[in-house]
């Protein structure tokens, strides 16, 4: 049945470049006449704190832009042609946009539809709500799957008391308060990402997933900072011009871990893969 296709989508978060970027109809741009005046361009860029300004003729294609020579420094700007390696179709998935920004070492990309420039996306746009939703979905998937790995060991390789002893300070009071209210939840459901990482280490699960070195395991500690930034709207995800490279590295750590965990779960039966653990 055709309707069954909608039930077979793996990702529940589908965000493309156009959702995050700024369209030509809404962007701040310079006219060709304004672009000829470097002082005018600097004033506009300084006022809006923009490092990239399209040159928009109003009618006809957009082919040029003004940018700061150094990101965040509006004292010197230069006029540039839009080249092939700095455009992406506006329907490009956000994952691919982040990868392109990181691997091309760019702070911006122009968005196109049928070859015409229709919008702009910069690293600053990655602090938006839609990007947070995408990243939170990835992190949640990772936490749930880590929780299932740990949960399968509780009662065998580790006791509930040992789990609570290793957990964050806020975990035991909430766990005991719920028990007094006759709320029976698995202890793993109370754990935060740092707690899960400690238990992965203690139970030797890192090694089983192929993370044998200390350097490989240290990658996961950086995900705690990312999760805190994603979960709290007041914090920025991209803090500096190198932030997009850091973000892409974190995404790769998450996706590689999900790949390995899924494979491990397939090899060890559905009982591990299907337990409904929901870390806090």
ABEGO torsion letter per residue (X at the ends): XAAAAAAABABABBBBAAAABBBAAABBBBBAAAAABAAAAAAAAAAAGBABBBBBAGBEBBABBBBBABBGBAABBBBBBBBAAABBBAABBAAAAAAAAAAAGBABBBBBBGGBBABBBBAAAAABAAAAAAAAAAAAAAAAAAAAAAAAABGAABBAAAAAAABBAAAAAAAAAAAAAGBBBBAAAABBAAAAAAAAAAAGAAAAAGBABAAAAAAAAAAAAAAAAAABAABBABABAAAAAAAAAAAAAAAAAAAAAAAAAAAAEAAAAABBBBBX
